[in-house]
Amino acid sequence: MTASVPDTLDAVLADSIARWTGAVKDRHSPLHTPVVTSVINDLPAPRIMVLRAVSPDGGLFRFHTDARSPKAQHIGAGAPIAVLAYDPAARVQLIARGTARIEHQGAIADTAWDTSALSSRRCYLAAHAPGTPVTEPTSGLPEHLLARAPTAAESEAGRPQFSVLLIDVRELEWLLLTSCGNKRARFQRNAGSWQGQWITP
Ligand SMILES: Cc1cc2nc3c(=O)[nH]c(=O)nc-3n(C[C@H](O)[C@H](O)[C@H](O)COP(=O)(O)O)c2cc1C
């Protein structure tokens, strides 16, 4: 991402993509845990998710989720979605919009599972689906895994619940706040290339 304020559409696009891709490995970036909003029963359904991967061209975002969760059920093979984050240090708001799909099997899901930390795999060992009503506060995890990560062998019981949420990004938006006037741009992706447009903040 650029240190100075990007002043061309190409520079803004490069800045947007660099911020999203850089946030994947940077746990301290506010873009690492954006708000992912889908639509459930005609209502917006926002939640925080960990951004796991962004393709170099910004056209594909990957998240991980429990296949039994309401969002996974509703997104299925295709649904509209938005990803929103604000970096207060840079004073930049970023939005990505596109079509999401859930994949349980296949190369992307298999690689994502294979490279997931054991502590991350533990989330998929909960007895019940996320959102299941319970009579008392509980993580749903087995008692013996409350205080430790599973072993690799133990973690495999979580694989059937694991899925990737993939977003085919069609639109990127960038808003920069400055004391001398805000700047905003939107980019739309068609046939693999981005078309940019300045818009009024
Ligand atoms: C910091 C943080 C990171 C989270 N990361 C994920 C994640 O990567 N995947 C996920 O499915 N839920 C994640 N969650 C939980 C979701 O916000 C949400 O509560 C859960 O997925 C259930 O969402 P749903 O009912 O809309 O399916 C995270 C929550 C927080 C606070």
The ligand as a Tripos MOL2 file, in Angstrom:
@<TRIPOS>MOLECULE
LIG
   31    33     1     0     0
SMALL
NO_CHARGES

@<TRIPOS>ATOM
      1 C1        -12.6840  -11.5370   16.2300 C.3       1 LIG1
      2 C2        -13.7140  -12.5110   15.7090 C.ar      1 LIG1
      3 C3        -13.3640  -13.3730   14.6930 C.ar      1 LIG1
      4 C4        -14.2960  -14.2770   14.1870 C.ar      1 LIG1
      5 N1        -13.9400  -15.0780   13.1440 N.ar      1 LIG1
      6 C5        -14.8560  -15.9050   12.5920 C.ar      1 LIG1
      7 C6        -14.5140  -16.6690   11.4360 C.ar      1 LIG1
      8 O1        -13.4070  -16.5950   10.8970 O.2       1 LIG1
      9 N2        -15.4670  -17.4900   10.9300 N.ar      1 LIG1
     10 C7        -16.7290  -17.5650   11.4610 C.ar      1 LIG1
     11 O2        -17.5480  -18.3160   10.9320 O.2       1 LIG1
     12 N3        -17.0780  -16.8530   12.5520 N.ar      1 LIG1
     13 C8        -16.1780  -16.0120   13.1250 C.ar      1 LIG1
     14 N4        -16.5080  -15.2610   14.2240 N.ar      1 LIG1
     15 C9        -17.8540  -15.4360   14.8190 C.3       1 LIG1
     16 C10       -18.8910  -14.6980   13.9660 C.3       1 LIG1
     17 O3        -18.7790  -13.3020   14.1810 O.3       1 LIG1
     18 C11       -20.3330  -15.1620   14.2380 C.3       1 LIG1
     19 O4        -20.6770  -14.9070   15.5820 O.3       1 LIG1
     20 C12       -20.5420  -16.6300   13.9490 C.3       1 LIG1
     21 O5        -19.8370  -17.0200   12.7790 O.3       1 LIG1
     22 C13       -22.0170  -16.9720   13.7370 C.3       1 LIG1
     23 O6        -22.4890  -16.2470   12.6220 O.3       1 LIG1
     24 P1        -23.8530  -16.6090   11.8810 P.3       1 LIG1
     25 O7        -24.8850  -16.8690   12.9490 O.co2     1 LIG1
     26 O8        -24.1830  -15.3730   11.0880 O.co2     1 LIG1
     27 O9        -23.6140  -17.7880   11.0070 O.co2     1 LIG1
     28 C14       -15.6110  -14.3280   14.7320 C.ar      1 LIG1
     29 C15       -15.9530  -13.4470   15.7540 C.ar      1 LIG1
     30 C16       -15.0300  -12.5480   16.2350 C.ar      1 LIG1
     31 C17       -15.4340  -11.6070   17.3330 C.3       1 LIG1
@<TRIPOS>BOND
     1     1     2 1
     2     2     3 ar
     3     2    30 ar
     4     3     4 ar
     5     4     5 ar
     6     4    28 ar
     7     5     6 ar
     8     6     7 ar
     9     6    13 1
    10     7     8 2
    11     7     9 ar
    12     9    10 ar
    13    10    11 2
    14    10    12 ar
    15    12    13 ar
    16    13    14 ar
    17    14    15 1
    18    14    28 ar
    19    15    16 1
    20    16    17 1
    21    16    18 1
    22    18    19 1
    23    18    20 1
    24    20    21 1
    25    20    22 1
    26    22    23 1
    27    23    24 1
    28    24    25 2
    29    24    26 1
    30    24    27 1
    31    28    29 ar
    32    29    30 ar
    33    30    31 1
@<TRIPOS>SUBSTRUCTURE
     1 LIG1         1 GROUP 0 **** ****
